[in-house]
Amino acid sequence: MRLGEKRATSGGMTPAPRSSRSLTSWLAVPVLLALAGGAAWYGFSGRLGGSQGPAECKIAQTMVDRLRPLAKGEMAAVGVSNTPKPPPEIAFNGPDGQVKTWKDFKGKTVLVNLWATWCVPCRQEMPALDKLQAELGGRDFEVVAINVDTRNSEKPKAWLQENGIHNLAYYADPVGKVLQILQRSGHVVGLPTTLMIGASGCEVALLKGPAEWASSDALAFVKAAAEPQTGR
């Protein structure tokens, strides 16, 4: 496995109690009010269930076995799948404006983060996601941050530039279909929401809420997820 070689400074945060630098009290934005710009509180996800998936998802079982003991500290709120399964089918725009699906990332572990400029906790965790991409991004891993703003497609790009977010490629869902699909599937209650999709293309973890993605706990979690998968 080859991970990116750039280094980044780790952040610090514990889920309970949280440090002064942590996202101590945050508002999550329910999807039903997302397009209207509303906001409300919600809790983190529990552990994920799921029925037995196809053969490639059985292979991903080795990954979830590695991840489960690492869901602690900064990653304690992450729900690691009991059984890996195919994620809901979605489509979104890539950096070149072309439509992307999960198939475009097969063979690479991806941390899929849904964010918007009107979501305060989303904006707060973007620098950490940027550091995570700088630290580990490469052939085997990528942070896929999908912007879901629907009113002004240029605003998110400008916000990223103004706030020094330079390592993340720009992915977007300007028509809001991704939020609708993931809300119906139960993945999204509010923003931010983050899914971990393994190299096999199977969902292995879910977090409903923000996290300090540049922390040592997060780095250990992602490194374990990006290790090559083998059959059982």
Buried (B, 14 or more C-beta within 10 A) or exposed (E): EEBBEEEBEBBBBBBEEBEEEBBEEBBBBBBEEBBEEBBEEBEBBEEBEBEEBEEBBBBBBBBBEBBBEBBEBBBEBBBBBEBBBBBBEBBBBBEEEEEBEBEBBBEBBBBBBBBBBBBBBBBBBBBBBBBBBBBBBBEBBBBBBBBBBBEEEEBBBEBBEEEEBEBBEBBBBBEBEBBBBBBEEEBBBBBBBBBBBBBBBBBBBBBBBBBBBBBEBBBBBBBBBBBEBEEE
